[in-house]
Amino acid sequence: MHSEITIRHATDNDVTAVRHLAALDEADAPEGDALLAFVDGELVAARAVRGATAVADPFRRTRHVLELLDLQRRQEQAA
C-alpha cells in the first residue's frame, strides 16, 4: 500500500494544526514561514523554512517525511 505525501507552505489557516502537532511532539512550533507535510491528507510534520525548528507526529514514522521537507527547503533556497 502506498501513501500520498503532500508538501506545501503553511498558511494562516494552518496555525492551530501546527500548534497541535508541536504539542504532540512536546516541542516549539516552527515560527514564520514553514513547510508542512501531509500523509494521506493528515498533517504529520512541519519544518521552519529558516532555522532548524521541526516537529513531527511522535506516533507515526516520520523520519522520511522530515527528510523530504529538508530536501524541499534546500531546493527552494537554491532557487
Secondary structure in CASP SS format (residue, H / E / C, confidence):
PFRMAT SS
TARGET T0000
AUTHOR 0000-0000-0000
METHOD secondary structure of the structure
MODEL  1
M C 1.00
H C 1.00
S C 1.00
E C 1.00
I E 1.00
T E 1.00
I E 1.00
R E 1.00
H E 1.00
A C 1.00
T C 1.00
D H 1.00
N H 1.00
D H 1.00
V H 1.00
T H 1.00
A H 1.00
V H 1.00
R H 1.00
H H 1.00
L H 1.00
A H 1.00
A H 1.00
L H 1.00
D H 1.00
E C 1.00
A C 1.00
D C 1.00
A C 1.00
P C 1.00
E C 1.00
G C 1.00
D C 1.00
A E 1.00
L E 1.00
L E 1.00
A E 1.00
F E 1.00
V E 1.00
D C 1.00
G C 1.00
E E 1.00
L E 1.00
V E 1.00
A E 1.00
A E 1.00
R E 1.00
A E 1.00
V C 1.00
R C 1.00
G C 1.00
A C 1.00
T C 1.00
A E 1.00
V E 1.00
A E 1.00
D C 1.00
P C 1.00
F C 1.00
R C 1.00
R C 1.00
T C 1.00
R H 1.00
H H 1.00
V H 1.00
L H 1.00
E H 1.00
L H 1.00
L H 1.00
D H 1.00
L H 1.00
Q H 1.00
R H 1.00
R H 1.00
Q H 1.00
E H 1.00
Q H 1.00
A H 1.00
A C 1.00
END
